[in-house]
């Protein structure tokens, strides 16, 4: 095995889980700091890939456009859930204002003269 093959194998084993850096260092006769640097470089590379190709954030599957006009029940349910979420967020803001003595709803920005 050449250097790159060993490096890839070590990174794959580490990300598969269940094995520590020191164990991999002993198994492949490498310094733990080298393996640590390989793994950190791979994590950094993965973050760059994620930034360049972000995953869409869709939590609730949307109905197709043709069926949207006939799916009123689904729209009503989504509206109900959205209203509940707003009420919970407003209650959270009220509670935090009381506990921390702040005013989270105050307007921020330059003052008018």
N, C-alpha and C positions, 0 to 999 in steps of 0.2 A: 504494500500500500504506500502510495506517495503522501506527501504532506497534506494536500487538499482533500484527499479521500479520508484521511484520518480526521481532519478537522470537521468535515461534514458528518462523519459517523458519530463523533463526540457530541456535536451539536444536536443531532437527531436523538441520541440516547438521552441527553439532558432534558430536552423538551418533552420527550415521551414520559418523563417523570420516574420517580422511584430510585433515583441514583444521585449521589452528591458529587460536587466538584472534586473533592479529594479522592473519592472512589474512582472516578473517571481518570484522574491524574495518575493514580497507581496502575490502573488497568492499561492505560496507553503509554505509560512511562513518560509523562509530561509534567511540567510544573503546574501547580494549581492556578497560579497567576496567569499563565498562558491560556488555559482553558477558560478562565474567567473573562479574559479579554476577548476571546473568540465568541463567547456567549453574549457579552455586552454589545459587540459589534453586530451580531446577528439580530439582537433586539432592536438596535438602532436602525438597521436596514429594514426590518419589518415595519417599524413606525413610519419610515419614509414611504414605503409602499402603500401603507394605509392612508397617508395624507394625499398621495397622488391619486389613489383610487378609493375614494370614500364609499362606504356601504350606505345605501339608502336607508333612512330611518322611517319605516312604516310599521306601526304596531298593530293596527287594525286593517285587515284586508278590505280594500274598497271594492264596491260592486262595479260591474262594467257599466259604461255610459248608457247603453240602451236600457238596462234594467233599473237605473237610478230613479227614474220618474215613477216607476211602479213599486219601488221598495221604500214606501213611506214609513213603514214600521221600523226599518233599520235606521233611517234618518232620525226618527223620533227618539229611539233608544240612544243614539250617539249624542243628540242634543241634551237628553236627560243626564247622561253621564258627564257631559261637559259642564253642565250647570252644577252638578254635585261637586265636581273637581274645583270649580271656582269658589263655591261656598267653603270647602275645606281649606283652600289656600288663603282665603280672606280670614277665616277663623285662626289659622296658624299665624298670620301677620298680627292679628289682634292679641293673641296670647303672647307672642314675642315682644310686642310693644309694652304689654303690662309687666312682663317679667324683667325686661332689660331697660325699661324706662326710655325707650326710643320712639321715634315717629317715622315708621318706614314708608308711610304714604305721603310724606311731605314732598313738595316739588323741589327738584334739584335744578340748578342752573344759575345763570347770572341774574343778579337782582336788577330790577328796573329802577331808574332814578326818577 
